[in-house]
Amino acid sequence: MMLAGAVTVIPLLFFAAGARRIPLAMVGIFQYIAPSLQFLIGVLVFREPFTPMEFVGYAIVWAALGLYALEGIRHTRQVV
């Protein structure tokens, strides 16, 4: 039980150090990776139900993220 604090704190310190080195917008996009992987495991491995309407909502979220990322890339290229 005494090591639980260290096991929790060490990854958070690494995350904080890494988050300082990349743009905040990229950190926000990376925050979608873990839930998306959990979603894929649930649907593909555990055969959770996934209706067409849920797919539409999921696709809209990722389309918006894609547009946001493309706009950031375009803006970065214009500035440089």
N, CA, C and O atoms as a GROMACS GRO file, in nm:
protein
  320
    1MET      N    1   0.082  -0.119   0.000
    1MET     CA    2   0.000   0.000   0.000
    1MET      C    3   0.086   0.126   0.000
    1MET      O    4   0.048   0.229  -0.054
    2MET      N    5   0.203   0.116   0.061
    2MET     CA    6   0.288   0.234   0.068
    2MET      C    7   0.344   0.272  -0.069
    2MET      O    8   0.375   0.388  -0.093
    3LEU      N    9   0.357   0.176  -0.159
    3LEU     CA   10   0.407   0.206  -0.292
    3LEU      C   11   0.299   0.260  -0.386
    3LEU      O   12   0.330   0.305  -0.496
    4ALA      N   13   0.175   0.256  -0.344
    4ALA     CA   14   0.066   0.303  -0.430
    4ALA      C   15   0.083   0.450  -0.466
    4ALA      O   16   0.052   0.491  -0.578
    5GLY      N   17   0.131   0.529  -0.373
    5GLY     CA   18   0.154   0.672  -0.401
    5GLY      C   19   0.259   0.691  -0.508
    5GLY      O   20   0.240   0.770  -0.600
    6ALA      N   21   0.370   0.620  -0.495
    6ALA     CA   22   0.477   0.632  -0.594
    6ALA      C   23   0.432   0.582  -0.730
    6ALA      O   24   0.464   0.641  -0.834
    7VAL      N   25   0.358   0.472  -0.730
    7VAL     CA   26   0.310   0.416  -0.857
    7VAL      C   27   0.216   0.514  -0.925
    7VAL      O   28   0.207   0.516  -1.048
    8THR      N   29   0.146   0.595  -0.848
    8THR     CA   30   0.056   0.695  -0.904
    8THR      C   31   0.130   0.822  -0.944
    8THR      O   32   0.103   0.879  -1.050
    9VAL      N   33   0.221   0.867  -0.861
    9VAL     CA   34   0.287   0.996  -0.883
    9VAL      C   35   0.387   0.992  -0.998
    9VAL      O   36   0.395   1.088  -1.075
   10ILE      N   37   0.462   0.886  -1.011
   10ILE     CA   38   0.569   0.882  -1.112
   10ILE      C   39   0.515   0.899  -1.254
   10ILE      O   40   0.568   0.981  -1.328
   11PRO      N   41   0.411   0.825  -1.296
   11PRO     CA   42   0.358   0.850  -1.432
   11PRO      C   43   0.301   0.992  -1.448
   11PRO      O   44   0.312   1.051  -1.555
   12LEU      N   45   0.242   1.047  -1.342
   12LEU     CA   46   0.189   1.183  -1.351
   12LEU      C   47   0.302   1.285  -1.367
   12LEU      O   48   0.286   1.383  -1.440
   13LEU      N   49   0.414   1.263  -1.302
   13LEU     CA   50   0.528   1.353  -1.319
   13LEU      C   51   0.583   1.346  -1.461
   13LEU      O   52   0.617   1.448  -1.521
   14PHE      N   53   0.591   1.225  -1.515
   14PHE     CA   54   0.636   1.211  -1.654
   14PHE      C   55   0.538   1.278  -1.751
   14PHE      O   56   0.579   1.343  -1.847
   15PHE      N   57   0.408   1.262  -1.724
   15PHE     CA   58   0.308   1.326  -1.809
   15PHE      C   59   0.322   1.478  -1.802
   15PHE      O   60   0.320   1.544  -1.906
   16ALA      N   61   0.338   1.532  -1.682
   16ALA     CA   62   0.352   1.678  -1.667
   16ALA      C   63   0.476   1.728  -1.738
   16ALA      O   64   0.472   1.833  -1.802
   17ALA      N   65   0.586   1.655  -1.728
   17ALA     CA   66   0.709   1.696  -1.795
   17ALA      C   67   0.692   1.692  -1.947
   17ALA      O   68   0.738   1.782  -2.017
   18GLY      N   69   0.627   1.588  -1.997
   18GLY     CA   70   0.604   1.579  -2.141
   18GLY      C   71   0.506   1.684  -2.191
   18GLY      O   72   0.522   1.739  -2.300
   19ALA      N   73   0.404   1.712  -2.111
   19ALA     CA   74   0.302   1.810  -2.151
   19ALA      C   75   0.360   1.950  -2.162
   19ALA      O   76   0.312   2.031  -2.240
   20ARG      N   77   0.464   1.978  -2.086
   20ARG     CA   78   0.527   2.110  -2.094
   20ARG      C   79   0.607   2.127  -2.223
   20ARG      O   80   0.632   2.239  -2.267
   21ARG      N   81   0.645   2.016  -2.284
   21ARG     CA   82   0.732   2.022  -2.401
   21ARG      C   83   0.658   2.025  -2.534
   21ARG      O   84   0.720   2.045  -2.638
   22ILE      N   85   0.528   2.005  -2.533
   22ILE     CA   86   0.451   2.007  -2.658
   22ILE      C   87   0.340   2.111  -2.646
   22ILE      O   88   0.303   2.150  -2.535
   23PRO      N   89   0.285   2.156  -2.759
   23PRO     CA   90   0.178   2.255  -2.754
   23PRO      C   91   0.054   2.202  -2.681
   23PRO      O   92   0.024   2.082  -2.686
   24LEU      N   93  -0.015   2.291  -2.615
   24LEU     CA   94  -0.132   2.252  -2.537
   24LEU      C   95  -0.240   2.190  -2.625
   24LEU      O   96  -0.310   2.099  -2.580
   25ALA      N   97  -0.255   2.237  -2.748
   25ALA     CA   98  -0.354   2.180  -2.838
   25ALA      C   99  -0.324   2.033  -2.867
   25ALA      O  100  -0.416   1.952  -2.879
   26MET      N  101  -0.196   1.999  -2.878
   26MET     CA  102  -0.160   1.860  -2.903
   26MET      C  103  -0.190   1.773  -2.780
   26MET      O  104  -0.230   1.658  -2.793
   27VAL      N  105  -0.169   1.829  -2.662
   27VAL     CA  106  -0.203   1.756  -2.540
   27VAL      C  107  -0.352   1.724  -2.539
   27VAL      O  108  -0.392   1.613  -2.504
   28GLY      N  109  -0.433   1.821  -2.579
   28GLY     CA  110  -0.578   1.800  -2.584
   28GLY      C  111  -0.616   1.689  -2.680
   28GLY      O  112  -0.704   1.608  -2.649
   29ILE      N  113  -0.552   1.684  -2.795
   29ILE     CA  114  -0.582   1.579  -2.892
   29ILE      C  115  -0.537   1.444  -2.839
   29ILE      O  116  -0.607   1.344  -2.856
   30PHE      N  117  -0.422   1.440  -2.774
   30PHE     CA  118  -0.374   1.314  -2.717
   30PHE      C  119  -0.466   1.261  -2.609
   30PHE      O  120  -0.469   1.141  -2.584
   31GLN      N  121  -0.542   1.348  -2.546
   31GLN     CA  122  -0.634   1.304  -2.441
   31GLN      C  123  -0.747   1.219  -2.497
   31GLN      O  124  -0.818   1.153  -2.421
   32TYR      N  125  -0.765   1.219  -2.627
   32TYR     CA  126  -0.868   1.135  -2.690
   32TYR      C  127  -0.819   0.993  -2.718
   32TYR      O  128  -0.899   0.905  -2.749
   33ILE      N  129  -0.690   0.970  -2.708
   33ILE     CA  130  -0.635   0.839  -2.743
   33ILE      C  131  -0.679   0.730  -2.644
   33ILE      O  132  -0.727   0.625  -2.686
   34ALA      N  133  -0.662   0.754  -2.515
   34ALA     CA  134  -0.697   0.651  -2.416
   34ALA      C  135  -0.845   0.613  -2.421
   34ALA      O  136  -0.876   0.493  -2.426
   35PRO      N  137  -0.938   0.709  -2.421
   35PRO     CA  138  -1.079   0.668  -2.431
   35PRO      C  139  -1.111   0.597  -2.562
   35PRO      O  140  -1.196   0.508  -2.565
   36SER      N  141  -1.045   0.637  -2.669
   36SER     CA  142  -1.070   0.572  -2.798
   36SER      C  143  -1.019   0.428  -2.796
   36SER      O  144  -1.085   0.338  -2.849
   37LEU      N  145  -0.904   0.405  -2.735
   37LEU     CA  146  -0.853   0.268  -2.724
   37LEU      C  147  -0.945   0.184  -2.635
   37LEU      O  148  -0.970   0.067  -2.664
   38GLN      N  149  -0.995   0.243  -2.527
   38GLN     CA  150  -1.089   0.171  -2.441
   38GLN      C  151  -1.216   0.137  -2.519
   38GLN      O  152  -1.270   0.028  -2.505
   39PHE      N  153  -1.261   0.230  -2.600
   39PHE     CA  154  -1.379   0.207  -2.683
   39PHE      C  155  -1.354   0.091  -2.780
   39PHE      O  156  -1.438   0.001  -2.793
   40LEU      N  157  -1.240   0.094  -2.848
   40LEU     CA  158  -1.210  -0.011  -2.944
   40LEU      C  159  -1.198  -0.148  -2.877
   40LEU      O  160  -1.245  -0.248  -2.932
   41ILE      N  161  -1.138  -0.152  -2.760
   41ILE     CA  162  -1.130  -0.279  -2.686
   41ILE      C  163  -1.269  -0.328  -2.650
   41ILE      O  164  -1.299  -0.446  -2.663
   42GLY      N  165  -1.354  -0.236  -2.605
   42GLY     CA  166  -1.490  -0.274  -2.568
   42GLY      C  167  -1.568  -0.330  -2.686
   42GLY      O  168  -1.637  -0.431  -2.673
   43VAL      N  169  -1.558  -0.265  -2.800
   43VAL     CA  170  -1.635  -0.307  -2.917
   43VAL      C  171  -1.574  -0.430  -2.985
   43VAL      O  172  -1.645  -0.525  -3.017
   44LEU      N  173  -1.443  -0.428  -3.006
   44LEU     CA  174  -1.380  -0.533  -3.083
   44LEU      C  175  -1.346  -0.658  -3.001
   44LEU      O  176  -1.358  -0.770  -3.051
   45VAL      N  177  -1.305  -0.640  -2.877
   45VAL     CA  178  -1.263  -0.754  -2.796
   45VAL      C  179  -1.380  -0.809  -2.715
   45VAL      O  180  -1.404  -0.930  -2.716
   46PHE      N  181  -1.452  -0.721  -2.646
   46PHE     CA  182  -1.559  -0.765  -2.557
   46PHE      C  183  -1.697  -0.766  -2.622
   46PHE      O  184  -1.797  -0.796  -2.558
   47ARG      N  185  -1.701  -0.731  -2.751
   47ARG     CA  186  -1.826  -0.737  -2.830
   47ARG      C  187  -1.940  -0.656  -2.768
   47ARG      O  188  -2.055  -0.699  -2.766
   48GLU      N  189  -1.905  -0.536  -2.718
   48GLU     CA  190  -2.009  -0.447  -2.666
   48GLU      C  191  -2.096  -0.400  -2.783
   48GLU      O  192  -2.045  -0.383  -2.893
   49PRO      N  193  -2.224  -0.381  -2.761
   49PRO     CA  194  -2.310  -0.334  -2.870
   49PRO      C  195  -2.271  -0.192  -2.914
   49PRO      O  196  -2.238  -0.106  -2.831
   50PHE      N  197  -2.276  -0.170  -3.044
   50PHE     CA  198  -2.241  -0.040  -3.101
   50PHE      C  199  -2.338  -0.012  -3.215
   50PHE      O  200  -2.324  -0.066  -3.324
   51THR      N  201  -2.435   0.074  -3.189
   51THR     CA  202  -2.541   0.100  -3.286
   51THR      C  203  -2.493   0.198  -3.394
   51THR      O  204  -2.394   0.267  -3.375
   52PRO      N  205  -2.563   0.202  -3.505
   52PRO     CA  206  -2.527   0.298  -3.610
   52PRO      C  207  -2.532   0.443  -3.561
   52PRO      O  208  -2.451   0.525  -3.603
   53MET      N  209  -2.626   0.476  -3.474
   53MET     CA  210  -2.634   0.614  -3.423
   53MET      C  211  -2.513   0.647  -3.335
   53MET      O  212  -2.463   0.760  -3.338
   54GLU      N  213  -2.465   0.551  -3.259
   54GLU     CA  214  -2.345   0.573  -3.180
   54GLU      C  215  -2.224   0.593  -3.272
   54GLU      O  216  -2.136   0.674  -3.243
   55PHE      N  217  -2.222   0.519  -3.382
   55PHE     CA  218  -2.114   0.537  -3.479
   55PHE      C  219  -2.116   0.677  -3.538
   55PHE      O  220  -2.011   0.738  -3.556
   56VAL      N  221  -2.234   0.728  -3.568
   56VAL     CA  222  -2.245   0.864  -3.623
   56VAL      C  223  -2.187   0.965  -3.524
   56VAL      O  224  -2.110   1.053  -3.563
   57GLY      N  225  -2.225   0.953  -3.398
   57GLY     CA  226  -2.172   1.045  -3.297
   57GLY      C  227  -2.021   1.034  -3.284
   57GLY      O  228  -1.952   1.135  -3.275
   58TYR      N  229  -1.970   0.913  -3.284
   58TYR     CA  230  -1.826   0.890  -3.275
   58TYR      C  231  -1.755   0.949  -3.398
   58TYR      O  232  -1.650   1.012  -3.384
   59ALA      N  233  -1.812   0.929  -3.514
   59ALA     CA  234  -1.751   0.981  -3.638
   59ALA      C  235  -1.751   1.133  -3.638
   59ALA      O  236  -1.655   1.195  -3.684
   60ILE      N  237  -1.857   1.196  -3.588
   60ILE     CA  238  -1.863   1.342  -3.583
   60ILE      C  239  -1.753   1.398  -3.492
   60ILE      O  240  -1.688   1.496  -3.526
   61VAL      N  241  -1.734   1.335  -3.377
   61VAL     CA  242  -1.630   1.381  -3.285
   61VAL      C  243  -1.493   1.371  -3.350
   61VAL      O  244  -1.415   1.466  -3.343
   62TRP      N  245  -1.463   1.257  -3.414
   62TRP     CA  246  -1.332   1.241  -3.475
   62TRP      C  247  -1.316   1.328  -3.600
   62TRP      O  248  -1.204   1.371  -3.630
   63ALA      N  249  -1.423   1.353  -3.673
   63ALA     CA  250  -1.414   1.445  -3.786
   63ALA      C  251  -1.380   1.586  -3.738
   63ALA      O  252  -1.297   1.655  -3.798
   64ALA      N  253  -1.443   1.628  -3.630
   64ALA     CA  254  -1.413   1.760  -3.573
   64ALA      C  255  -1.268   1.767  -3.525
   64ALA      O  256  -1.201   1.868  -3.546
   65LEU      N  257  -1.220   1.661  -3.462
   65LEU     CA  258  -1.080   1.659  -3.419
   65LEU      C  259  -0.985   1.664  -3.537
   65LEU      O  260  -0.882   1.730  -3.532
   66GLY      N  261  -1.021   1.594  -3.644
   66GLY     CA  262  -0.940   1.598  -3.764
   66GLY      C  263  -0.933   1.737  -3.824
   66GLY      O  264  -0.826   1.783  -3.864
   67LEU      N  265  -1.047   1.804  -3.831
   67LEU     CA  266  -1.050   1.941  -3.883
   67LEU      C  267  -0.967   2.035  -3.796
   67LEU      O  268  -0.894   2.120  -3.846
   68TYR      N  269  -0.980   2.018  -3.665
   68TYR     CA  270  -0.904   2.100  -3.572
   68TYR      C  271  -0.754   2.078  -3.591
   68TYR      O  272  -0.677   2.174  -3.593
   69ALA      N  273  -0.713   1.953  -3.606
   69ALA     CA  274  -0.572   1.922  -3.625
   69ALA      C  275  -0.521   1.979  -3.758
   69ALA      O  276  -0.413   2.036  -3.765
   70LEU      N  277  -0.599   1.963  -3.863
   70LEU     CA  278  -0.559   2.016  -3.994
   70LEU      C  279  -0.547   2.168  -3.992
   70LEU      O  280  -0.455   2.224  -4.052
   71GLU      N  281  -0.638   2.234  -3.924
   71GLU     CA  282  -0.631   2.379  -3.912
   71GLU      C  283  -0.505   2.421  -3.836
   71GLU      O  284  -0.441   2.519  -3.872
   72GLY      N  285  -0.472   2.347  -3.733
   72GLY     CA  286  -0.349   2.377  -3.657
   72GLY      C  287  -0.226   2.359  -3.742
   72GLY      O  288  -0.133   2.440  -3.735
   73ILE      N  289  -0.223   2.253  -3.822
   73ILE     CA  290  -0.109   2.229  -3.910
   73ILE      C  291  -0.100   2.340  -4.014
   73ILE      O  292   0.009   2.391  -4.043
   74ARG      N  293  -0.214   2.378  -4.071
   74ARG     CA  294  -0.214   2.486  -4.172
   74ARG      C  295  -0.167   2.616  -4.113
   74ARG      O  296  -0.089   2.689  -4.175
   75HIS      N  297  -0.213   2.646  -3.993
   75HIS     CA  298  -0.174   2.770  -3.926
   75HIS      C  299  -0.024   2.769  -3.895
   75HIS      O  300   0.043   2.871  -3.912
   76THR      N  301   0.028   2.656  -3.850
   76THR     CA  302   0.169   2.646  -3.817
   76THR      C  303   0.255   2.666  -3.942
   76THR      O  304   0.359   2.731  -3.934
   77ARG      N  305   0.214   2.613  -4.054
   77ARG     CA  306   0.290   2.628  -4.178
   77ARG      C  307   0.289   2.772  -4.227
   77ARG      O  308   0.387   2.817  -4.286
   78GLN      N  309   0.180   2.845  -4.204
   78GLN     CA  310   0.172   2.984  -4.245
   78GLN      C  311   0.261   3.073  -4.158
   78GLN      O  312   0.320   3.169  -4.207
   79VAL      N  313   0.271   3.040  -4.030
   79VAL     CA  314   0.352   3.119  -3.938
   79VAL      C  315   0.499   3.099  -3.964
   79VAL      O  316   0.577   3.194  -3.957
   80VAL      N  317   0.539   2.976  -3.995
   80VAL     CA  318   0.681   2.945  -4.017
   80VAL      C  319   0.721   2.989  -4.151
   80VAL      O  320   0.837   2.972  -4.189
   0.00000   0.00000   0.00000
